[in-house]
Amino acid sequence: MKKLGVVAAIIVFFSAPALAQSKTTETLQKDFDTSLALFFYKNTLRMLNQTENKEFDEMVKDIEKMKFLMVDKSSRGFGKQEYQKLLGDYQAEDYEEIMTSRYQGKNFDIYIRDKKGSKLGTVVLVNDSTNLFVLDIVGKIDVTKAGALFSTLDSNTDIGKQIRGFVDTKNRAKNTNRD
């Protein structure tokens, strides 16, 4: 009986971090099952810093893990109302709006969950006319650097290629269906 308790405790301990990210992000990914999802952990983020930029290291130092989700909004008619509902869903999970801004033609909405008894979480939503990018972070970042983090991910050669490849594939599929 003791062994069963120990096994159960180990399972809960190792599965708890997986549950720490937002349920809203998980639901969004399930609803848009063709979305691009990439996962980054502290060491992975440090590996992205090929130029050994101290500012980048400082920016990611408090991130335990991060999910990068890219949703093609046109695939299911994701518009203004759906976006407002999504923001409400994050707020229902105890995320608070911290900042709204524009950066390089994209709208940024940043939410933070800092509630006792739950993991610190940050959600960065980057919204443009065709795509929605979600950075769902377990941990925290300096919210004034959210644009720089997104820009770094986008400009990193390998990740940028995946993002652009995903967008190009979607665009080719749309153009093929029009013919």
Secondary structure in CASP SS format (residue, H / E / C, confidence):
PFRMAT SS
TARGET T0000
AUTHOR 0000-0000-0000
METHOD secondary structure of the structure
MODEL  1
M C 1.00
K H 1.00
K H 1.00
L H 1.00
G H 1.00
V H 1.00
V H 1.00
A H 1.00
A H 1.00
I H 1.00
I H 1.00
V H 1.00
F H 1.00
F H 1.00
S H 1.00
A H 1.00
P H 1.00
A H 1.00
L H 1.00
A C 1.00
Q C 1.00
S C 1.00
K H 1.00
T H 1.00
T H 1.00
E H 1.00
T H 1.00
L H 1.00
Q H 1.00
K H 1.00
D H 1.00
F C 1.00
D C 1.00
T C 1.00
S C 1.00
L E 1.00
A E 1.00
L E 1.00
F E 1.00
F E 1.00
Y E 1.00
K H 1.00
N H 1.00
T H 1.00
L H 1.00
R H 1.00
M H 1.00
L H 1.00
N C 1.00
Q C 1.00
T C 1.00
E C 1.00
N C 1.00
K H 1.00
E H 1.00
F H 1.00
D H 1.00
E H 1.00
M H 1.00
V H 1.00
K C 1.00
D C 1.00
I E 1.00
E E 1.00
K E 1.00
M E 1.00
K E 1.00
F E 1.00
L E 1.00
M E 1.00
V E 1.00
D E 1.00
K H 1.00
S H 1.00
S H 1.00
R C 1.00
G C 1.00
F C 1.00
G C 1.00
K H 1.00
Q H 1.00
E H 1.00
Y H 1.00
Q H 1.00
K H 1.00
L H 1.00
L H 1.00
G H 1.00
D H 1.00
Y H 1.00
Q H 1.00
A H 1.00
E C 1.00
D C 1.00
Y C 1.00
E E 1.00
E E 1.00
I E 1.00
M E 1.00
T E 1.00
S E 1.00
R E 1.00
Y E 1.00
Q C 1.00
G C 1.00
K E 1.00
N E 1.00
F E 1.00
D E 1.00
I E 1.00
Y E 1.00
I E 1.00
R E 1.00
D C 1.00
K C 1.00
K C 1.00
G C 1.00
S C 1.00
K C 1.00
L C 1.00
G E 1.00
T E 1.00
V E 1.00
V E 1.00
L E 1.00
V E 1.00
N E 1.00
D C 1.00
S C 1.00
T C 1.00
N E 1.00
L E 1.00
F E 1.00
V E 1.00
L E 1.00
D E 1.00
I E 1.00
V E 1.00
G E 1.00
K C 1.00
I C 1.00
D C 1.00
V H 1.00
T H 1.00
K H 1.00
A H 1.00
G H 1.00
A H 1.00
L H 1.00
F H 1.00
S H 1.00
T H 1.00
L H 1.00
D H 1.00
S H 1.00
N C 1.00
T H 1.00
D H 1.00
I H 1.00
G H 1.00
K H 1.00
Q H 1.00
I H 1.00
R H 1.00
G H 1.00
F H 1.00
V H 1.00
D H 1.00
T H 1.00
K H 1.00
N H 1.00
R H 1.00
A H 1.00
K H 1.00
N H 1.00
T H 1.00
N H 1.00
R H 1.00
D C 1.00
END
